[in-house]
């Protein structure tokens, strides 16, 4: 099925090899519609450029993308990896010949209703179908193409692989409408920790601009209303001041709301003597190319843009990201900061500036929120690596501490010094559905301890389901996967009632023993973890703490 990956024209990283193997293993298990989740800058195009060689392709491969930059990047890398293949683009006035081995196709070109360009393709000739930026896959244009190519046929032998930096869409539509399983995933924090992407430092800068009355559509702020709220001189001046304070001399991308905002911000920078230009979608391509070249060569310090450089733009030397555009979309936010996470010689990290306005009733995506912290967390110039290390320690040694509520590393340290007996209870969202003593885990999950070190866990997946697992002696066995927390709890507790009915009195929240004073054995266990155990702790509260630590 495969040949040595080492013969590739690219030198693949270990995780890229693992990804190829995971896709193949998934195919062997019957997964015909696979999703891969890797951060921006991790070389997704390099991975699918290996497909013709790795899968010993005998039929055609088609790559679907929605932007011209993505089409041409994919073509260049596939040719580099497969110099003997005929690779052509299907877009606008570029028409790929039927004899092409690989077609890089524009979704806007093929996905139109009654598209003659799509009808001209023979679906039987394609075995490998790739979707770049797969979070767009549930859009009508994409689904029309995929249905035509036959990927949803129950007996298909074809392989669809979607690649995305985030498996969440801005409109809340789940990608499980298209994909069966995430066969491989490596999140941004892991990629940074492993040295494949740049460390990220952050600052939070608050303004008094009120976004309370800005409406939401499709999961994010209405652009016209947001622009009116934030595109004002005072706020734009704050952006230039913050740049001079934290990013001066660093090649910086500033993400704005719309064209007017981008032009205003660029003008504000220039008025302070800072070399800046605006990049807009309606700009002449020659002019855009000249600006991007000037930025790459260091002749321009700041690029202000709106939805132009979020996908398909690759400039590893970027050291600063300014979020002048507030967003509720984790998808958009991830794309924006991803423009600065590529490695580059001499680059120590990328510094992200969150410009944060007053947002009563709105929940913003910010850098800390990507790492399990409160969106209001202020890194104060620390890197996310430092914050992540602190979080890991807290989750392992002080798991009752709600890290998502901490406002800074200083606040997190303070929260670790105290145990609030009032908080030692089953989380409200679980207690609503259950009478059992579930406790919180890191990452939004829950667990319940059984006898002899056994336990049952409920963990959210990145396809927005909940996975129920039974763990014994370190071996995890998945019991079920459910669409919502209530169903997951119901499945887990049915399992307990069937196989561990004798433990129900120990697991029930309403057993009388829970109100009795903690035993000497419980107190000894807690003291061995160097905990300052509060006076008056009950058996139930001690059991809760021990359960969180186990």
Secondary structure by P-SEA (a helix, b strand, c coil): cccccccccccccaaaaaaaaaaaaaaaacccbbbbbbcccccaaaaaaaccccccccbbbbbbbccaaaaaaaaaaaaaaccccccccccccccccccccccccccccccccccccccccccccccbbbbccccccccaaaaaaaaaaccccccccbbbbbbccccccccccccccccccccccccaaaaaaaccbbbbbbbbbbccccccccccccccccaaaaaaacccaaaaaaaaaaaaacccccbbbbbbccaaaaaaaaaaaaaaccccccccccccaaaaaaaaaaaaaccccbbbbccccccccccccccbbbcccccccaaaaaaaacccccccccccbbbbbbbccccccccccccccccccccccccccccaaaaaaaaaaaaaccccccccccccaaaaaaaaaccccccccccaaaaacccccccccccbbbbbbcccccbbbbbbccccbbbbbcccccbbbbccccccaaaaaaaaaaaaaacccccccccccccccccccccaaaaaaaaaacccccccccaaaaaaaaaaac
